[in-house]
Amino acid sequence: MELKPKLTEDLKAAMRSGDKLRTSVIRLLTALIKNREVEKRGPLTDGEVIQAISASCKQRQEAIEQYGQGGRQDLVDKEAAELAILQSYLPAALSADELRSLVREAIRESQAASPREMGKVMALLMPTVTGRADGKIVSGLVREMLSTN
């Protein structure tokens, strides 16, 4: 099922059940998607919707870290609950072995030979791993594998 219709159905179900947190998170997410569609001047693909969800997850993780440093456990709990809801819409995370094999394949496909050609590899790799692996981890792995070639 495509993500946007799934979000609409989940929003209806959350409203029917009276789940205020889930309703709020899904409404924020659909607003974010609509804003991105306005910016793009067209409908988003599922990959772009996943990127939007990933960006929202990243914001929640940063907020959790900041609230934790500030000693605001109540806000940490709220953000963590929102993060869990958002993550339920992301595809399953890649294991370390799966990620390594995807990086190897992207290096082979792009014919990159040095860390200076990392951009080629990342351009091939990111559409595949968006929402399934952290970009920092992916870029570190690409850099490491290109350095050893």
Secondary structure, DSSP 8 states (H G I E B T S, - for coil): --HHHHHHHHHHHHHHHT-HHHHHHHHHHHHHHHHHHHHHTS---HHHHHHHHHHHHHHHHHHHHHHHHTT-HHHHHHHHHHHHHHHTTS-----HHHHHHHHHHHHHHHT--SGGGHHHHHHHHHHHHTTTS-HHHHHHHHHHHHHH-
